[in-house]
Amino acid sequence: MAAACQSAGLAIAAVEAVASGEQRRAYALCRPPGHHAEADRGRGFCLLGNIPVAVMRARALGQAARVAILDWDVHHGNGQQAAFYADPEVFTVSIHQAGNYPLDTGTFEEQGEGAGMGACLNLPLPPGCGLGAYDHAMTELVLPALEAFAPELIVVACGYDACAKDPLGKMLLNSAAFARMTAQVRDLAERVCDGRLVMVHEGGYSEGYVPLCGHAVIQTLADSDISVPDPQNDEIAAWAYQALQPHQRELIDGWRAAWAAAGRL
Ligand SMILES: [Zn+2]
């Protein structure tokens, strides 16, 4: 439990540093992760909801009123969804593998409740999504939805288990994809919330590949030119089915149309 408290404390420190203006961006390398933990129980390797605790504290201190949380861990971000499901001021977005953990949440139809209706967006992608599907999801729906929400702070639940080498996920991303998604969110934050962006480490179970993806993310977040060669990046990019597939396009475009029809884009 001491480790869980320290992990949540690190997320708190990162959010406070950025929300207060002390730092422009931050990366919290939290362990244990937090995005499956709920108010009254730990779930899926997670004991405390690191991001919900940090966001609730920042809001209680008046450091940020409207917050967007983007979760690209391969598993559904059920913890932050549950924490803010009825809250219209916190927009939770989750891109995950459909039918993976947890099995009982994460459908597109879950969009919030009460005053929070419309402040929850789930993209349950089918297994086998690669560079094309993730980029289509980001550019067509996730980024426009985040921009329309107009947050004052963006927090990313940064899991790496959508990488091609992960034993718990069935997606196809390489380190360059994580760098690209980070750049997309970084640039969005620059446009909509004075650059205020916090990334919090979540899942990722490939001991060999997570460090390369993590470096790519942190390098991008820090605008650093200190690169680490990824010998597997090009090989993964050349795999079949990396391009956007028709069934993936149909799903994502359908969600986009529904989100737009609800007046949220
Ligand atoms: Zn995960």
py3Dmol code that shows the C-alpha trace and the ligand (Angstrom):
import py3Dmol

protein = """\
ATOM      1  CA  MET A   1       0.000   0.000   0.000  1.00  0.00           C
ATOM      2  CA  ALA A   2       2.945   2.318   0.629  1.00  0.00           C
ATOM      3  CA  ALA A   3       3.974   1.923  -2.998  1.00  0.00           C
ATOM      4  CA  ALA A   4       0.436   2.700  -4.170  1.00  0.00           C
ATOM      5  CA  CYS A   5       0.376   5.867  -2.075  1.00  0.00           C
ATOM      6  CA  GLN A   6       3.726   6.949  -3.483  1.00  0.00           C
ATOM      7  CA  SER A   7       2.493   6.226  -6.999  1.00  0.00           C
ATOM      8  CA  ALA A   8      -0.627   8.324  -6.500  1.00  0.00           C
ATOM      9  CA  GLY A   9       1.515  10.976  -4.847  1.00  0.00           C
ATOM     10  CA  LEU A  10       3.700  11.156  -7.916  1.00  0.00           C
ATOM     11  CA  ALA A  11       0.652  11.702 -10.126  1.00  0.00           C
ATOM     12  CA  ILE A  12      -0.525  14.405  -7.718  1.00  0.00           C
ATOM     13  CA  ALA A  13       2.869  16.124  -7.878  1.00  0.00           C
ATOM     14  CA  ALA A  14       2.919  15.990 -11.675  1.00  0.00           C
ATOM     15  CA  VAL A  15      -0.595  17.390 -12.059  1.00  0.00           C
ATOM     16  CA  GLU A  16       0.025  20.077  -9.440  1.00  0.00           C
ATOM     17  CA  ALA A  17       3.290  21.149 -11.108  1.00  0.00           C
ATOM     18  CA  VAL A  18       1.556  21.626 -14.443  1.00  0.00           C
ATOM     19  CA  ALA A  19      -1.819  22.904 -13.229  1.00  0.00           C
ATOM     20  CA  SER A  20      -0.106  25.534 -11.083  1.00  0.00           C
ATOM     21  CA  GLY A  21       2.010  26.715 -13.999  1.00  0.00           C
ATOM     22  CA  GLU A  22       5.286  25.673 -12.392  1.00  0.00           C
ATOM     23  CA  GLN A  23       5.944  23.240 -15.254  1.00  0.00           C
ATOM     24  CA  ARG A  24       4.547  23.178 -18.772  1.00  0.00           C
ATOM     25  CA  ARG A  25       4.430  19.379 -19.119  1.00  0.00           C
ATOM     26  CA  ALA A  26       5.186  16.396 -16.928  1.00  0.00           C
ATOM     27  CA  TYR A  27       5.526  12.631 -17.127  1.00  0.00           C
ATOM     28  CA  ALA A  28       4.744  10.588 -14.007  1.00  0.00           C
ATOM     29  CA  LEU A  29       6.388   7.159 -14.129  1.00  0.00           C
ATOM     30  CA  CYS A  30       3.933   5.635 -11.676  1.00  0.00           C
ATOM     31  CA  ARG A  31       4.041   2.094 -10.374  1.00  0.00           C
ATOM     32  CA  PRO A  32       1.649   0.496  -9.566  1.00  0.00           C
ATOM     33  CA  PRO A  33      -0.612   1.829 -12.324  1.00  0.00           C
ATOM     34  CA  GLY A  34      -4.032   3.244 -11.500  1.00  0.00           C
ATOM     35  CA  HIS A  35      -6.573   3.338 -14.299  1.00  0.00           C
ATOM     36  CA  HIS A  36      -8.539   0.223 -13.303  1.00  0.00           C
ATOM     37  CA  ALA A  37      -8.882   1.127  -9.597  1.00  0.00           C
ATOM     38  CA  GLU A  38     -12.336   2.203  -8.467  1.00  0.00           C
ATOM     39  CA  ALA A  39     -13.403   4.187  -5.411  1.00  0.00           C
ATOM     40  CA  ASP A  40     -13.927   1.154  -3.201  1.00  0.00           C
ATOM     41  CA  ARG A  41     -11.688  -1.527  -4.734  1.00  0.00           C
ATOM     42  CA  GLY A  42      -8.455  -2.140  -6.557  1.00  0.00           C
ATOM     43  CA  ARG A  43      -8.660  -3.941  -9.885  1.00  0.00           C
ATOM     44  CA  GLY A  44      -6.288  -5.149 -12.609  1.00  0.00           C
ATOM     45  CA  PHE A  45      -2.867  -4.443 -10.997  1.00  0.00           C
ATOM     46  CA  CYS A  46      -4.200  -1.046  -9.824  1.00  0.00           C
ATOM     47  CA  LEU A  47      -4.724  -0.167  -6.161  1.00  0.00           C
ATOM     48  CA  LEU A  48      -5.429   3.577  -6.219  1.00  0.00           C
ATOM     49  CA  GLY A  49      -6.796   5.709  -9.025  1.00  0.00           C
ATOM     50  CA  ASN A  50      -3.663   7.775  -9.552  1.00  0.00           C
ATOM     51  CA  ILE A  51      -5.165  10.069 -12.173  1.00  0.00           C
ATOM     52  CA  PRO A  52      -8.601  10.563 -10.542  1.00  0.00           C
ATOM     53  CA  VAL A  53      -6.966  11.367  -7.197  1.00  0.00           C
ATOM     54  CA  ALA A  54      -4.605  13.874  -8.821  1.00  0.00           C
ATOM     55  CA  VAL A  55      -7.324  15.493 -10.931  1.00  0.00           C
ATOM     56  CA  MET A  56      -9.784  15.723  -8.016  1.00  0.00           C
ATOM     57  CA  ARG A  57      -7.147  17.391  -5.882  1.00  0.00           C
ATOM     58  CA  ALA A  58      -6.201  19.922  -8.555  1.00  0.00           C
ATOM     59  CA  ARG A  59      -9.850  20.787  -9.065  1.00  0.00           C
ATOM     60  CA  ALA A  60     -10.470  21.069  -5.322  1.00  0.00           C
ATOM     61  CA  LEU A  61      -7.561  23.511  -5.113  1.00  0.00           C
ATOM     62  CA  GLY A  62      -9.008  25.526  -7.977  1.00  0.00           C
ATOM     63  CA  GLN A  63      -6.010  24.857 -10.235  1.00  0.00           C
ATOM     64  CA  ALA A  64      -8.048  23.475 -13.137  1.00  0.00           C
ATOM     65  CA  ALA A  65     -11.797  23.404 -13.620  1.00  0.00           C
ATOM     66  CA  ARG A  66     -12.198  21.537 -16.914  1.00  0.00           C
ATOM     67  CA  VAL A  67      -9.965  18.513 -17.395  1.00  0.00           C
ATOM     68  CA  ALA A  68      -9.737  15.992 -20.228  1.00  0.00           C
ATOM     69  CA  ILE A  69      -8.302  12.536 -19.579  1.00  0.00           C
ATOM     70  CA  LEU A  70      -7.189  10.512 -22.602  1.00  0.00           C
ATOM     71  CA  ASP A  71      -6.415   6.846 -21.986  1.00  0.00           C
ATOM     72  CA  TRP A  72      -4.625   4.892 -24.739  1.00  0.00           C
ATOM     73  CA  ASP A  73      -3.738   1.886 -22.633  1.00  0.00           C
ATOM     74  CA  VAL A  74      -4.964  -1.216 -24.479  1.00  0.00           C
ATOM     75  CA  HIS A  75      -7.398  -1.872 -21.623  1.00  0.00           C
ATOM     76  CA  HIS A  76     -10.449   0.250 -20.857  1.00  0.00           C
ATOM     77  CA  GLY A  77      -9.880   3.173 -18.490  1.00  0.00           C
ATOM     78  CA  ASN A  78     -12.775   2.146 -16.284  1.00  0.00           C
ATOM     79  CA  GLY A  79     -11.384   3.856 -13.181  1.00  0.00           C
ATOM     80  CA  GLN A  80     -11.472   7.418 -14.421  1.00  0.00           C
ATOM     81  CA  GLN A  81     -14.722   6.734 -16.268  1.00  0.00           C
ATOM     82  CA  ALA A  82     -16.373   5.624 -13.007  1.00  0.00           C
ATOM     83  CA  ALA A  83     -14.850   8.502 -11.033  1.00  0.00           C
ATOM     84  CA  PHE A  84     -16.202  11.190 -13.350  1.00  0.00           C
ATOM     85  CA  TYR A  85     -19.166   9.520 -15.052  1.00  0.00           C
ATOM     86  CA  ALA A  86     -21.688  12.112 -13.866  1.00  0.00           C
ATOM     87  CA  ASP A  87     -19.284  15.062 -14.013  1.00  0.00           C
ATOM     88  CA  PRO A  88     -19.628  17.381 -17.020  1.00  0.00           C
ATOM     89  CA  GLU A  89     -16.344  19.130 -16.253  1.00  0.00           C
ATOM     90  CA  VAL A  90     -14.105  16.080 -16.690  1.00  0.00           C
ATOM     91  CA  PHE A  91     -14.083  14.468 -20.134  1.00  0.00           C
ATOM     92  CA  THR A  92     -12.828  10.881 -20.112  1.00  0.00           C
ATOM     93  CA  VAL A  93     -11.752   9.323 -23.415  1.00  0.00           C
ATOM     94  CA  SER A  94     -10.536   5.749 -23.748  1.00  0.00           C
ATOM     95  CA  ILE A  95      -9.096   3.999 -26.815  1.00  0.00           C
ATOM     96  CA  HIS A  96      -8.835   0.312 -26.031  1.00  0.00           C
ATOM     97  CA  GLN A  97      -9.145  -3.224 -27.331  1.00  0.00           C
ATOM     98  CA  ALA A  98     -12.772  -4.349 -27.286  1.00  0.00           C
ATOM     99  CA  GLY A  99     -13.448  -7.382 -25.168  1.00  0.00           C
ATOM    100  CA  ASN A 100     -10.185  -7.149 -23.233  1.00  0.00           C
ATOM    101  CA  TYR A 101      -9.976  -6.304 -19.504  1.00  0.00           C
ATOM    102  CA  PRO A 102     -12.318  -5.372 -17.913  1.00  0.00           C
ATOM    103  CA  LEU A 103     -14.992  -7.273 -19.758  1.00  0.00           C
ATOM    104  CA  ASP A 104     -17.953  -5.364 -18.361  1.00  0.00           C
ATOM    105  CA  THR A 105     -17.172  -1.790 -19.410  1.00  0.00           C
ATOM    106  CA  GLY A 106     -15.904   0.325 -22.275  1.00  0.00           C
ATOM    107  CA  THR A 107     -18.618   0.319 -24.929  1.00  0.00           C
ATOM    108  CA  PHE A 108     -19.265   3.328 -27.145  1.00  0.00           C
ATOM    109  CA  GLU A 109     -22.768   3.501 -25.694  1.00  0.00           C
ATOM    110  CA  GLU A 110     -21.325   4.447 -22.289  1.00  0.00           C
ATOM    111  CA  GLN A 111     -21.254   8.241 -22.633  1.00  0.00           C
ATOM    112  CA  GLY A 112     -21.822   9.522 -19.095  1.00  0.00           C
ATOM    113  CA  GLU A 113     -24.921  10.022 -16.981  1.00  0.00           C
ATOM    114  CA  GLY A 114     -26.974  12.932 -15.710  1.00  0.00           C
ATOM    115  CA  ALA A 115     -25.127  16.215 -16.095  1.00  0.00           C
ATOM    116  CA  GLY A 116     -22.118  14.222 -17.257  1.00  0.00           C
ATOM    117  CA  MET A 117     -23.868  12.864 -20.350  1.00  0.00           C
ATOM    118  CA  GLY A 118     -21.547  13.415 -23.302  1.00  0.00           C
ATOM    119  CA  ALA A 119     -18.413  13.767 -21.195  1.00  0.00           C
ATOM    120  CA  CYS A 120     -17.343  10.150 -21.703  1.00  0.00           C
ATOM    121  CA  LEU A 121     -16.131   8.722 -24.994  1.00  0.00           C
ATOM    122  CA  ASN A 122     -15.078   5.118 -25.554  1.00  0.00           C
ATOM    123  CA  LEU A 123     -13.471   3.726 -28.693  1.00  0.00           C
ATOM    124  CA  PRO A 124     -13.456  -0.065 -28.268  1.00  0.00           C
ATOM    125  CA  LEU A 125     -11.314  -1.049 -31.237  1.00  0.00           C
ATOM    126  CA  PRO A 126     -11.186  -4.623 -32.545  1.00  0.00           C
ATOM    127  CA  PRO A 127      -8.000  -6.645 -32.019  1.00  0.00           C
ATOM    128  CA  GLY A 128      -5.383  -6.184 -34.720  1.00  0.00           C
ATOM    129  CA  CYS A 129      -5.471  -2.396 -35.029  1.00  0.00           C
ATOM    130  CA  GLY A 130      -2.211  -0.827 -36.128  1.00  0.00           C
ATOM    131  CA  LEU A 131      -0.754   2.464 -37.212  1.00  0.00           C
ATOM    132  CA  GLY A 132      -3.536   3.343 -39.635  1.00  0.00           C
ATOM    133  CA  ALA A 133      -6.423   2.592 -37.302  1.00  0.00           C
ATOM    134  CA  TYR A 134      -4.951   4.481 -34.357  1.00  0.00           C
ATOM    135  CA  ASP A 135      -4.109   7.486 -36.506  1.00  0.00           C
ATOM    136  CA  HIS A 136      -7.607   7.502 -38.003  1.00  0.00           C
ATOM    137  CA  ALA A 137      -9.160   7.280 -34.546  1.00  0.00           C
ATOM    138  CA  MET A 138      -6.992  10.090 -33.236  1.00  0.00           C
ATOM    139  CA  THR A 139      -7.365  12.512 -36.126  1.00  0.00           C
ATOM    140  CA  GLU A 140     -11.028  11.870 -36.934  1.00  0.00           C
ATOM    141  CA  LEU A 141     -12.557  11.620 -33.483  1.00  0.00           C
ATOM    142  CA  VAL A 142     -10.315  11.751 -30.418  1.00  0.00           C
ATOM    143  CA  LEU A 143      -8.479  14.993 -31.131  1.00  0.00           C
ATOM    144  CA  PRO A 144     -11.545  16.879 -32.465  1.00  0.00           C
ATOM    145  CA  ALA A 145     -13.607  15.707 -29.480  1.00  0.00           C
ATOM    146  CA  LEU A 146     -10.926  16.832 -27.047  1.00  0.00           C
ATOM    147  CA  GLU A 147     -10.631  20.193 -28.787  1.00  0.00           C
ATOM    148  CA  ALA A 148     -14.392  20.702 -28.741  1.00  0.00           C
ATOM    149  CA  PHE A 149     -14.443  20.046 -25.001  1.00  0.00           C
ATOM    150  CA  ALA A 150     -11.919  22.880 -24.499  1.00  0.00           C
ATOM    151  CA  PRO A 151     -10.105  21.571 -21.418  1.00  0.00           C
ATOM    152  CA  GLU A 152      -7.805  23.640 -19.230  1.00  0.00           C
ATOM    153  CA  LEU A 153      -5.565  20.640 -18.651  1.00  0.00           C
ATOM    154  CA  ILE A 154      -5.031  17.352 -20.510  1.00  0.00           C
ATOM    155  CA  VAL A 155      -3.949  14.195 -18.700  1.00  0.00           C
ATOM    156  CA  VAL A 156      -2.942  11.099 -20.657  1.00  0.00           C
ATOM    157  CA  ALA A 157      -3.200   7.631 -19.146  1.00  0.00           C
ATOM    158  CA  CYS A 158      -0.163   6.427 -21.032  1.00  0.00           C
ATOM    159  CA  GLY A 159      -0.148   2.665 -21.272  1.00  0.00           C
ATOM    160  CA  TYR A 160       2.128   0.841 -23.698  1.00  0.00           C
ATOM    161  CA  ASP A 161       0.250  -2.446 -23.998  1.00  0.00           C
ATOM    162  CA  ALA A 162      -1.133  -1.508 -27.417  1.00  0.00           C
ATOM    163  CA  CYS A 163       2.396  -2.062 -28.699  1.00  0.00           C
ATOM    164  CA  ALA A 164       3.015  -4.941 -31.077  1.00  0.00           C
ATOM    165  CA  LYS A 165       5.138  -6.863 -28.595  1.00  0.00           C
ATOM    166  CA  ASP A 166       2.744  -6.850 -25.650  1.00  0.00           C
ATOM    167  CA  PRO A 167       1.633 -10.211 -24.227  1.00  0.00           C
ATOM    168  CA  LEU A 168      -1.665  -8.821 -22.852  1.00  0.00           C
ATOM    169  CA  GLY A 169      -2.811  -6.888 -25.912  1.00  0.00           C
ATOM    170  CA  LYS A 170      -3.425  -7.672 -29.544  1.00  0.00           C
ATOM    171  CA  MET A 171      -2.623  -4.356 -31.215  1.00  0.00           C
ATOM    172  CA  LEU A 172       0.265  -3.480 -33.525  1.00  0.00           C
ATOM    173  CA  LEU A 173       1.819  -0.152 -32.480  1.00  0.00           C
ATOM    174  CA  ASN A 174       5.532   0.627 -32.636  1.00  0.00           C
ATOM    175  CA  SER A 175       7.531   3.264 -30.804  1.00  0.00           C
ATOM    176  CA  ALA A 176       7.052   5.792 -33.614  1.00  0.00           C
ATOM    177  CA  ALA A 177       3.283   5.491 -33.176  1.00  0.00           C
ATOM    178  CA  PHE A 178       3.563   6.377 -29.509  1.00  0.00           C
ATOM    179  CA  ALA A 179       5.755   9.347 -30.407  1.00  0.00           C
ATOM    180  CA  ARG A 180       3.224  10.483 -32.997  1.00  0.00           C
ATOM    181  CA  MET A 181       0.262  10.240 -30.622  1.00  0.00           C
ATOM    182  CA  THR A 182       2.261  12.149 -28.012  1.00  0.00           C
ATOM    183  CA  ALA A 183       3.055  14.873 -30.553  1.00  0.00           C
ATOM    184  CA  GLN A 184      -0.612  15.076 -31.525  1.00  0.00           C
ATOM    185  CA  VAL A 185      -1.706  15.569 -27.918  1.00  0.00           C
ATOM    186  CA  ARG A 186       1.197  17.928 -27.179  1.00  0.00           C
ATOM    187  CA  ASP A 187       0.239  20.105 -30.150  1.00  0.00           C
ATOM    188  CA  LEU A 188      -3.427  19.997 -29.143  1.00  0.00           C
ATOM    189  CA  ALA A 189      -2.522  21.097 -25.623  1.00  0.00           C
ATOM    190  CA  GLU A 190      -0.535  23.995 -27.076  1.00  0.00           C
ATOM    191  CA  ARG A 191      -3.621  25.094 -29.010  1.00  0.00           C
ATOM    192  CA  VAL A 192      -6.296  24.690 -26.376  1.00  0.00           C
ATOM    193  CA  CYS A 193      -4.814  24.879 -22.872  1.00  0.00           C
ATOM    194  CA  ASP A 194      -1.498  26.769 -22.921  1.00  0.00           C
ATOM    195  CA  GLY A 195       0.374  23.505 -23.361  1.00  0.00           C
ATOM    196  CA  ARG A 196      -0.711  22.049 -20.010  1.00  0.00           C
ATOM    197  CA  LEU A 197      -0.190  18.309 -20.437  1.00  0.00           C
ATOM    198  CA  VAL A 198       0.509  15.559 -17.924  1.00  0.00           C
ATOM    199  CA  MET A 199       1.220  11.975 -18.912  1.00  0.00           C
ATOM    200  CA  VAL A 200       0.854   9.239 -16.316  1.00  0.00           C
ATOM    201  CA  HIS A 201       2.366   5.783 -16.843  1.00  0.00           C
ATOM    202  CA  GLU A 202      -0.152   2.940 -16.943  1.00  0.00           C
ATOM    203  CA  GLY A 203       0.159  -0.602 -18.360  1.00  0.00           C
ATOM    204  CA  GLY A 204       2.708  -2.204 -20.673  1.00  0.00           C
ATOM    205  CA  TYR A 205       4.100  -5.693 -20.249  1.00  0.00           C
ATOM    206  CA  SER A 206       6.781  -6.142 -22.897  1.00  0.00           C
ATOM    207  CA  GLU A 207       9.955  -5.800 -20.863  1.00  0.00           C
ATOM    208  CA  GLY A 208      11.993  -5.384 -24.018  1.00  0.00           C
ATOM    209  CA  TYR A 209       9.816  -2.952 -25.938  1.00  0.00           C
ATOM    210  CA  VAL A 210       8.123  -0.693 -23.365  1.00  0.00           C
ATOM    211  CA  PRO A 211      11.400   1.162 -22.648  1.00  0.00           C
ATOM    212  CA  LEU A 212      11.770   2.082 -26.325  1.00  0.00           C
ATOM    213  CA  CYS A 213       8.152   3.260 -26.551  1.00  0.00           C
ATOM    214  CA  GLY A 214       8.536   5.128 -23.270  1.00  0.00           C
ATOM    215  CA  HIS A 215      11.657   6.888 -24.454  1.00  0.00           C
ATOM    216  CA  ALA A 216       9.911   7.887 -27.670  1.00  0.00           C
ATOM    217  CA  VAL A 217       7.044   9.387 -25.653  1.00  0.00           C
ATOM    218  CA  ILE A 218       9.245  11.243 -23.192  1.00  0.00           C
ATOM    219  CA  GLN A 219      11.559  12.490 -25.934  1.00  0.00           C
ATOM    220  CA  THR A 220       8.556  13.926 -27.759  1.00  0.00           C
ATOM    221  CA  LEU A 221       7.032  15.360 -24.600  1.00  0.00           C
ATOM    222  CA  ALA A 222      10.326  17.055 -23.721  1.00  0.00           C
ATOM    223  CA  ASP A 223      11.062  18.277 -27.273  1.00  0.00           C
ATOM    224  CA  SER A 224      14.404  16.545 -26.843  1.00  0.00           C
ATOM    225  CA  ASP A 225      16.774  15.495 -29.605  1.00  0.00           C
ATOM    226  CA  ILE A 226      18.203  12.669 -27.500  1.00  0.00           C
ATOM    227  CA  SER A 227      16.966   9.685 -29.473  1.00  0.00           C
ATOM    228  CA  VAL A 228      17.399   5.978 -28.887  1.00  0.00           C
ATOM    229  CA  PRO A 229      17.419   3.747 -31.972  1.00  0.00           C
ATOM    230  CA  ASP A 230      14.532   1.284 -32.072  1.00  0.00           C
ATOM    231  CA  PRO A 231      15.763  -1.700 -34.125  1.00  0.00           C
ATOM    232  CA  GLN A 232      12.237  -3.115 -34.327  1.00  0.00           C
ATOM    233  CA  ASN A 233      10.372   0.015 -35.377  1.00  0.00           C
ATOM    234  CA  ASP A 234      10.620  -0.416 -39.135  1.00  0.00           C
ATOM    235  CA  GLU A 235      10.039  -4.146 -39.002  1.00  0.00           C
ATOM    236  CA  ILE A 236       6.784  -3.637 -37.073  1.00  0.00           C
ATOM    237  CA  ALA A 237       5.708  -0.842 -39.441  1.00  0.00           C
ATOM    238  CA  ALA A 238       6.133  -3.232 -42.372  1.00  0.00           C
ATOM    239  CA  TRP A 239       3.796  -5.850 -40.941  1.00  0.00           C
ATOM    240  CA  ALA A 240       0.654  -6.560 -42.913  1.00  0.00           C
ATOM    241  CA  TYR A 241      -2.567  -4.978 -41.640  1.00  0.00           C
ATOM    242  CA  GLN A 242      -0.821  -1.844 -40.361  1.00  0.00           C
ATOM    243  CA  ALA A 243      -2.847   0.215 -42.827  1.00  0.00           C
ATOM    244  CA  LEU A 244      -6.394   1.235 -41.902  1.00  0.00           C
ATOM    245  CA  GLN A 245      -8.674  -1.702 -42.711  1.00  0.00           C
ATOM    246  CA  PRO A 246     -12.239  -1.262 -44.032  1.00  0.00           C
ATOM    247  CA  HIS A 247     -13.882  -2.698 -40.899  1.00  0.00           C
ATOM    248  CA  GLN A 248     -11.801  -0.384 -38.721  1.00  0.00           C
ATOM    249  CA  ARG A 249     -12.700   2.656 -40.818  1.00  0.00           C
ATOM    250  CA  GLU A 250     -16.374   1.753 -40.691  1.00  0.00           C
ATOM    251  CA  LEU A 251     -16.373   1.530 -36.899  1.00  0.00           C
ATOM    252  CA  ILE A 252     -14.447   4.735 -36.294  1.00  0.00           C
ATOM    253  CA  ASP A 253     -16.394   6.734 -38.875  1.00  0.00           C
ATOM    254  CA  GLY A 254     -19.640   5.470 -37.350  1.00  0.00           C
ATOM    255  CA  TRP A 255     -18.601   6.644 -33.900  1.00  0.00           C
ATOM    256  CA  ARG A 256     -17.540   9.986 -35.307  1.00  0.00           C
ATOM    257  CA  ALA A 257     -20.888  10.432 -37.045  1.00  0.00           C
ATOM    258  CA  ALA A 258     -22.757   9.589 -33.848  1.00  0.00           C
ATOM    259  CA  TRP A 259     -20.616  11.960 -31.783  1.00  0.00           C
ATOM    260  CA  ALA A 260     -21.135  14.726 -34.309  1.00  0.00           C
ATOM    261  CA  ALA A 261     -24.883  14.044 -34.501  1.00  0.00           C
ATOM    262  CA  ALA A 262     -25.057  14.586 -30.742  1.00  0.00           C
ATOM    263  CA  GLY A 263     -23.605  18.046 -31.310  1.00  0.00           C
ATOM    264  CA  ARG A 264     -20.300  17.316 -29.608  1.00  0.00           C
ATOM    265  CA  LEU A 265     -17.857  18.078 -32.436  1.00  0.00           C
TER     266      LEU A 265
END
"""
ligand_1 = """\
1
ZN
Zn -3.428 -2.142 -19.806
"""
view = py3Dmol.view(width=600, height=400)
view.addModel(protein, "pdb")
view.setStyle({"model": 0}, {"cartoon": {"style": "trace"}})
view.addModel(ligand_1, "xyz")
view.setStyle({"model": 1}, {"stick": {}})
view.zoomTo()
view.show()
